[in-house]
């Protein structure tokens, strides 16, 4: 969304965020815990809030991100709730990502996973165009058409697809892969990856350790773990055969799927 910047905030002789001009509505995305709280503050859908004092990103104000996937740097994909929000007046922007602090915020609507993925796709497509592969760290790839193919080899990459039969693959650690279309295939080889497929008949696989995954109806999940002897093994689970659709799982050293609490 179009923004107007005024000046850089200086703290201890170094730049500390960018102040945005007042009276410009900024649309963004915010994550919460399962009770719709953020850092202990209780929010409600449809409500507006105001913060007094000097607004400075990471220190004071209501925080959210313009890039939906940036919120996953602060909140876990597996246990969080998401919402589209708007903020304006006396705002400060982070230099490292799209995080913004504002004096006022409105929680406009909650986003379920397919909606969150679509918003992520729309945002990344507007930012990166039609790229389908990337090798640098912190890459952003998105596709909205059916049978899309996305691949990233850098760490902390973000891949999102909303079309059917999409294929997403990431080899870097701490990557985030999300697909909302049916029959999608998600694969990650880096440790601590997060994979989410909400469409039916999807397959989610990770050969990295300590990964988390969820799949839709009639889907399958394959996660790598080390047994008590330190040997790599792969646990495979099927939605409807002990695993629930739309629920995140990890595996323990015995190869058992453990449902992650919300």
C-alpha positions in Angstrom: 0.0 0.0 0.0 1.3 3.5 -0.8 3.0 5.2 2.2 4.6 8.5 2.9 7.8 8.7 4.9 9.0 11.8 6.7 12.2 11.2 8.6 14.3 8.5 10.4 14.1 8.3 14.1 17.5 8.5 15.8 18.4 6.7 19.1 21.8 6.6 20.6 23.3 8.1 17.4 21.8 5.3 15.2 18.7 5.0 13.0 15.8 3.4 14.9 12.8 3.0 12.6 11.1 5.4 10.2 8.3 7.8 11.2 5.4 7.7 8.9 3.3 10.7 8.1 0.1 11.0 10.1 -3.5 10.4 8.8 -2.5 7.7 6.3 -4.3 4.4 6.8 -1.9 1.5 6.8 -3.4 -2.0 6.2 -1.5 -4.8 7.8 -1.7 -8.2 9.6 -1.3 -9.1 13.2 -0.9 -12.3 15.1 -2.3 -13.2 18.6 -2.3 -16.2 20.9 -5.3 -18.5 21.0 -7.1 -16.1 23.3 -6.6 -13.2 20.9 -4.0 -11.6 23.2 -0.7 -10.1 22.2 1.9 -9.6 24.9 -0.9 -9.9 27.5 -3.1 -7.3 26.0 -6.7 -8.5 25.2 -8.0 -7.6 21.7 -11.5 -8.1 20.2 -12.4 -8.4 16.5 -14.0 -5.1 15.3 -12.6 -3.0 18.1 -10.3 0.0 17.9 -7.6 0.9 20.4 -5.3 3.9 21.1 -1.9 4.1 22.7 -0.6 7.3 24.4 3.0 8.4 24.5 5.9 8.5 22.1 5.3 5.8 19.5 8.5 3.9 18.6 8.7 0.5 16.9 9.7 -2.4 19.3 9.2 -0.1 22.3 5.8 1.6 22.4 2.6 1.3 20.2 0.4 -1.3 18.6 2.5 -3.5 16.3 1.6 -5.3 13.1 3.2 -6.2 9.7 2.4 -5.2 6.2 3.7 -8.5 4.9 1.5 -11.2 6.4 4.3 -13.8 6.6 6.5 -11.4 8.6 4.2 -11.9 11.6 5.5 -15.5 11.7 8.9 -14.1 12.8 7.2 -13.1 16.0 4.3 -15.7 16.4 4.3 -19.4 15.8 2.3 -20.5 12.8 1.1 -23.5 14.6 -0.5 -21.9 17.7 -1.5 -18.4 16.6 -4.6 -16.6 15.3 -4.3 -13.9 12.7 -6.3 -10.8 11.7 -6.2 -8.0 9.1 -5.8 -4.7 10.9 -5.5 -1.0 10.1 -3.5 1.7 11.8 -2.9 5.4 11.4 -1.5 8.4 13.1 1.9 8.8 14.7 3.5 5.6 13.2 7.0 4.2 13.3 8.3 1.6 10.8 11.0 -1.1 11.5 14.1 -1.0 9.3 14.5 -4.8 9.3 11.1 -6.0 8.0 7.6 -4.7 7.5 6.7 -4.3 11.2 5.0 -1.1 12.1 4.1 0.5 15.4 1.1 2.8 15.5 -0.8 4.9 18.1 -4.1 3.6 16.9 -5.2 0.2 15.6 -8.4 -1.4 14.5 -8.8 -5.2 14.4 -10.8 -5.4 11.2 -11.4 -9.2 10.7 -10.0 -12.5 11.7 -8.2 -14.6 9.0 -8.4 -18.4 8.9 -5.5 -20.2 7.4 -6.7 -20.2 3.8 -7.5 -16.5 4.0 -4.1 -15.8 5.6 -2.3 -17.7 2.8 -4.3 -15.8 0.1 -3.3 -12.5 1.7 0.3 -13.7 1.8 0.2 -14.7 -1.8 -1.3 -11.4 -2.9 1.2 -9.4 -0.9 4.2 -11.4 -2.2 3.1 -11.3 -5.8 2.8 -7.6 -5.6 6.4 -7.5 -4.2 8.2 -10.1 -6.2 6.2 -10.6 -9.4 6.4 -13.9 -11.1 9.6 -15.4 -9.7 9.4 -19.1 -9.0 12.8 -19.9 -7.6 15.3 -18.2 -5.3 18.6 -19.1 -3.7 19.2 -16.2 -1.3 18.3 -16.2 2.3 15.0 -14.7 3.4 13.5 -15.2 -0.1 9.8 -14.5 -0.7 7.9 -16.5 -3.3 4.2 -16.7 -4.1 1.9 -18.0 -6.7 -1.9 -17.8 -7.2 -2.4 -20.0 -10.3 -3.1 -23.7 -10.4 -0.1 -26.2 -10.7 2.3 -23.6 -9.5 5.9 -24.6 -8.6 8.0 -22.7 -6.1 11.5 -23.5 -4.8 13.9 -21.8 -2.4 17.2 -22.9 -1.1 18.1 -20.0 1.3 17.4 -20.1 5.0 14.2 -18.4 6.4 12.5 -18.4 3.0 8.7 -17.9 2.8 6.7 -19.7 0.1 2.9 -19.4 -0.3 0.5 -20.7 -3.0 -3.2 -20.5 -3.2 -3.8 -22.5 -6.5 -4.6 -26.2 -6.8 -1.9 -28.9 -7.3 0.8 -26.5 -6.3 4.3 -27.7 -5.5 6.5 -25.9 -2.9 10.0 -26.9 -1.9 12.5 -25.3 0.5 15.9 -26.6 1.5 16.9 -23.8 3.9 16.4 -24.0 7.7 13.5 -22.3 9.4 11.5 -22.0 6.1 7.8 -21.4 6.1 5.6 -23.1 3.4 1.9 -22.7 3.1 -0.7 -23.8 0.5 -4.5 -23.5 0.5 -5.3 -25.3 -2.7 -6.2 -29.0 -2.9 -3.7 -31.7 -4.0 -0.7 -29.5 -3.1 2.7 -30.9 -2.3 5.0 -29.2 0.3 8.5 -30.4 1.0 11.2 -28.9 3.2 14.7 -30.3 4.1 15.8 -27.6 6.5 15.5 -28.0 10.3 12.7 -26.2 12.2 10.5 -25.7 9.1 6.8 -25.0 9.3 4.5 -26.5 6.7 0.8 -25.9 6.4 -1.6 -27.2 3.7 -5.3 -26.6 4.2 -6.5 -28.1 0.9 -7.8 -31.7 0.6 -5.6 -34.5 -0.6 -2.4 -32.6 0.1 1.0 -34.1 1.0 3.4 -32.4 3.4 6.9 -33.7 3.9 9.9 -32.5 5.9 13.3 -34.2 6.1 14.6 -31.5 8.5 14.4 -32.1 12.3 12.0 -30.3 14.6 9.6 -29.4 11.9 5.8 -29.0 12.3 3.2 -29.7 9.8 -0.6 -29.8 9.1 -2.7 -31.1 6.2 -6.3 -31.0 5.0 -8.8 -33.8 4.6 -7.4 -37.1 3.2 -3.9 -35.6 3.3 -0.6 -37.2 4.4 2.3 -35.9 6.6 5.8 -37.2 6.7 8.2 -35.9 9.3 11.8 -36.7 10.1 13.1 -37.5 13.6 16.1 -39.1 15.3 15.4 -42.2 17.4 17.0 -42.9 20.8 20.1 -44.2 19.0 20.5 -41.0 17.0 19.5 -42.6 13.7 17.4 -40.7 11.2 13.9 -42.1 10.7 10.7 -40.9 9.0 7.3 -41.0 10.5 4.3 -41.0 8.2 0.8 -40.2 9.2 -2.5 -39.9 7.4 -5.4 -37.6 8.0 -8.4 -39.6 9.1 -6.2 -42.4 10.3 -5.2 -41.1 13.7 -4.4 -37.6 12.6 -6.9 -34.7 12.4 -7.3 -32.3 9.5 -6.2 -28.8 10.1 -4.1 -29.7 13.1 -0.4 -29.2 13.5 1.8 -32.1 14.5 5.4 -32.9 15.4 7.0 -36.2 16.1 8.9 -37.4 19.2 12.0 -39.7 19.3 9.7 -42.8 19.2 8.1 -41.6 15.9 4.8 -40.8 17.5 2.8 -37.9 16.1 2.1 -35.4 18.8 -0.8 -32.9 18.4 0.4 -29.4 19.1 -1.8 -27.5 21.6 -3.6 -24.4 20.4 
